[in-house]
Amino acid sequence: MGIDGHVPDGATEITTGQANRVWHMGGREPYILKHYSDPARTANEAAALALLTHHRGPSPRLLHADVERQPAWTAQSVVRA
């Protein structure tokens, strides 16, 4: 199954007190799932990540996003320091 914005079993919530809820998905291809209370913030973050991904910037890659869904969400690659 592909990334669809649902929080799968086994996800670890890593929300840090911001307005958005954030989870880490482990497994063979780990990723970060973010749910947003404001779809405009989703669209802004998705656009910024898409631009950075396109130019191979040092940032998470945008894997998927849905600004129409409630809650709106993005899925991003995991970046390790």
C-alpha atoms as one frame of an Amber mdcrd trajectory, in Angstrom:
protein
   0.000   0.000   0.000   1.286   3.502  -0.843   1.326   6.560   1.371  -2.248
   7.792   1.754  -2.106  10.192   4.712  -3.442   7.691   7.248  -1.347   7.000
  10.325  -0.424   3.306  10.062  -0.112   0.925  12.993   3.333   1.120  14.530
   3.869   4.814  13.737   5.674   6.833  16.416   4.217  10.263  17.147   6.962
  12.901  17.297   4.788  16.027  17.559   6.781  18.778  19.270   4.058  21.150
  20.453   3.485  22.851  17.117   0.020  23.144  15.556   0.695  20.129  13.337
   0.798  16.467  14.329   3.845  14.531  13.143   4.650  10.802  12.987   7.702
   8.761  12.069   7.072   5.638  10.019   9.839   3.069  10.308  10.442   0.164
   8.018  12.461  -0.363   4.877  11.717   3.133   3.574  11.036   5.343   6.599
   9.202   8.632   6.190   7.649  11.465   8.170   3.887  12.100   7.984   2.571
  15.529   8.955  -1.098  16.456   9.435  -1.899  20.180   9.266  -4.784  22.111
  10.804  -4.518  24.723   8.008  -4.533  23.486   4.381  -2.714  26.674   3.292
   0.254  25.705   5.487   0.206  22.278   3.861   0.284  23.821   0.396   3.146
  26.161   1.358   5.268  23.395   2.860   4.550  21.015  -0.023   5.522  23.701
  -2.572   8.743  24.535  -0.712   9.727  20.872  -0.371   8.882  20.179  -4.024
  11.127  23.060  -5.103  13.984  21.916  -2.857  13.529  18.318  -4.037  13.594
  19.430  -7.675  16.861  21.325  -7.136  18.320  18.585  -4.914  18.570  20.936
  -1.950  19.720  19.636   1.433  16.242  19.006   2.808  13.620  16.305   3.179
  12.214  15.124  -0.153   8.495  15.572  -0.674   7.123  12.067  -1.193   3.384
  12.828  -1.361   0.905  15.482  -0.242  -2.844  16.082  -0.221  -4.033  19.610
   0.501  -7.672  18.751  -0.261  -8.052  16.074   2.371  -9.065  16.712   5.969
  -6.646  16.842   7.606  -4.349  18.000   4.853  -0.982  16.196   4.954   2.517
  15.788   3.597   4.834  12.780   3.603   8.539  13.566   3.635  11.726  11.573
   3.554  13.600  11.133   6.811  16.715  13.292   7.177  19.380  12.254   9.649
  21.800  14.789  11.054
